[in-house]
Amino acid sequence: MQLTDSHCHFDFAAFDDDRPGHWQRANALGVHRLVIPGVEEAQWPRLPALCAGLGGVHYALGLHPWWVARASADWQGRLVTALEQADHRCVALGEMGLDAAIPLPLAEQEAALLFQLRLARERALPVILHSHKSHDTLLKWLRRHPPKGGVVHGFSGSLQQAQAFWALGIHLGVGGTITYPRASKTCHTLAAMPADALVLETDAPDMPLCGFQGQPNHPARLPLVLAALAELRGEEPESLAAQLEANVERLFGWS
């Protein structure tokens, strides 16, 4: 089986000690592609070179709501420039979105989100979305500014919200949350959704799987997420993996 990690912060310091070695470890377990989401300005110029040395590693460019407050006055122009200078490994815009748990006023987050949604539409790029306690508000803006597909990463909302995202062509990112017994609502939702709405992710080095708490997450653990998803859906891992690969290829334009 070959798997794609649709959301992995592989440029973070947790992997600095031996990034090629970490990637080889994931490759050995069938993880042949991953996408690094963009989160802040300082990261954007570094991503093309980082990915160029690692076959199968792609990236996105965007401003995460956690970094909006510290962005420069000209971050919008810098993002446009970064997109103009990006190579073929840039497959999406984001990680953008909303987070109701941070002190930054929602209006400022929405302004950053809307600029990026409009830019993604202009460039015909899918979007990578962050949403924490903000699904309904995010859905409102997506309906007004529908992108060319995308994924809401680390989804943990209701079935109704999942269906609303999928109606807009927004996939649901499935990660380590489903390995926890307490995540019954999320598991029920992902079991009920059509398989073509789902993509796998680790969010490494964040979002550790059950049994690995306190350790940095790793893209090599993506097969464990697949196994958990197959079990809760009552499907064979091999056939589910093939469907999930078709999904991510359609999402990021690899098919």
N, C-alpha and C positions, 0 to 999 in steps of 0.2 A: 504494500500500500504506500502511496505517496500522499503527503498531507501538506497543506499550506497554513502557516500561522498568519492570520489576517491582521494581527495587531500585536506587535512585539517591540518594546523599546530597546532594541538591540544596540543602540548607540549609547545607552546609559553606562555609568561608571562600573556597574556590577559585572560588565563583560570586558572591561578594559584590559584585564590581566592577560587574556589570550583569546581575542575575539575569533580568529580563525579556528582555534581549537574548540571553542564553544559551538561554532557552526558545524564543524565536523562531527561533533557529538550528536547534534540534532539530526544531521544528514544520515548518520548511521542507523537512526531509528525511523527513517522514512520521511522526515520533514525536509522537503526539497525547496520550499520557497517561504519567504516571510515578507511582511510589509512593516516598515518602521514609520509610525505616524509622526508628523511634524508637530511640535508643541511650542517653540519659541524662536525668536529671530536669530539668536546666536547659533542655533543648530542648523538653520537652513543651508548656509554655504558649505557646511561640512558633509552633508549627507551624500551628495553624488560621489565624492572620492571614497567615502567609507564603503558604499555599496559596490563600487566598481571592482573592489578586490575580493568580493564574496559572491560567487555565482549563485543566483536565485534570490538574492536579497534586493528588495525594492523599497521605495520610500514614498511618503506623501509630504506635502508642505502645508502648514497651517499654524494657527495660533489657538492654543488650548485656553479655555476660560481661566484656568489657574494662573496663566502668564499674562493675561490682558492688562492687569494693573501695572506691570513693570515694562510694558511695551513702549517703544519709542514713539514720538509724535508722528513719525513717518513710517510706521510699521506697514501700513497698507501699500505704500509705494515699494517698500523693500520686499514685500511678498510678491508683488507683481514682477519685480526684477528677478527674484529667485525663480519664479515660474518660467520666465523668458530664458533663463540660463540653465534650466533643468534638462536632464537627458531622458532617454526612453525609460529609465527605471522609475521615474516619477509617475505613479499610477492613480493618484487621488489628491484631493485637497482636504486638509484636516490634520490634526484632530481639532475640530471646532465643536462648539456646543454651549450648553447651559449647565450651571451647577448651583442649586438653591442652598447648598450647605456652606458656601464661602461668603466672606463679607462684602465682596465686590457687588455693588448694586446691579440688579438684574438688567436695568436699562443699558448699562455699559456693556454687559455681556451680550445682550441682544444686538447692539450696534456692531460689535465685532463679528457676531454670527452672521448677520445679514450681509455685511460686506463680503464675507467669504462664500456665502450661498450664491450671491450674484456673480462673483468671480468664477465659481465652479460652473455655473450655468453658461457663462460666456466662453469658458474654455472646454466645455463638454466633458468635465471630469466628474467622477463619482465623489461622494463625500464620506469622510470618517467622522462619526458623531460621538461626542461625550454628552451623556445625560444623567444627571444625578438629582433625583427628586424633582424632575422638570419635564417628564415625558409629554404631558399634555400641552405645556407651553411650547415645547420644541415642535410638536406635531402641528400646532397652529402656524408656526413660521414656515414649516416645510410645505404645508398646503398652499401658502401664499407664494412661496418661492421654491417650487419643486425642482430638485436637482436631477441629474442624470444618474439615478440610482445611488446607492450608498450602503452604509452599515452603521447601526447604532451599537457601539461596542459594549461588551460586558452587560448585555441586556438582563434586567431583572424585574421587569414590570408585569402588568396583568396580561391576560390573554386578549382582552379587548384592545389594549395599547399595542400589543404585538401585531394584531391583525391590522390596526390602523397604520403602523409603520410599513408593513408589508404591502398594503394597498397603495402606498406611495412608491413602491419599489425599493424600500429600505430593508436590507437584510438584518438579521439579528445575530450579533456576535455571541458565540457560546464559549464560555471559559470555565475556569476552575470552580466557580460558584456551584455548579451542579454536582460537585463531588461532596458537598456538605449535606448531612441529613436535614439540617434546618431549612434548606432551600427548597422546601416542598412546593411552594407557589411557582417559583421559576421552573422547576422540573416539570410540573403539570403543564405549564404554558408551552414549554419547548417540546414536550411530547405531543401536544395537540396541534402544533403548527405544521404546515407542510414542509417536507424536508428541503424543498428548493428555496425556502426562506432563510436557511441557516448557513453560517460559516463558522469555522473554528478559530479560536484565538487563545493565547496564553496571557497577554498583557504583561509578560515578563519584563523586568524582574518583579513586578507586582502581582497581585491576585494569586497567592500560592494555593495549591490544591490541598484538600483535606489529607492530613498525614505529613504534610511538608510545611506546616506553619512555622514561622520564624526563619525560614530559609528563602533566599532569593528564588523566584520562579525562573523557569528555563524553558526555551522552545522544545527541548528534548522531551518535555512532559506532555506535549500535545497529544501523543497517542493515548495517554491516560484520559484526556478529555474526550477523545473519540470513543473510547471504551465505555465511559460513563454515559455518554449520550446514546450510544447504541443500546445499552442496557435499559435505560429508562424509556426508550422508544420501542423496545422489543424488536430490533432489527439486527441483521448481521453486520458486523463492523466493516467488512470488505465492501458490501454494496452501499452502505451509508457513506463510506469514505469516497467512493466514486462519485456519488451525488454531490457531496460537499465540494469536491474538486471542480466539478462542472459549475457549481454555483460561484465559486471564487474566481474562476476563469471568466465567466460571464460578467461578474461584477467589475473586475479590474481590466477587462478588455484583452485577456490573454487567449481567448478562444477564437 
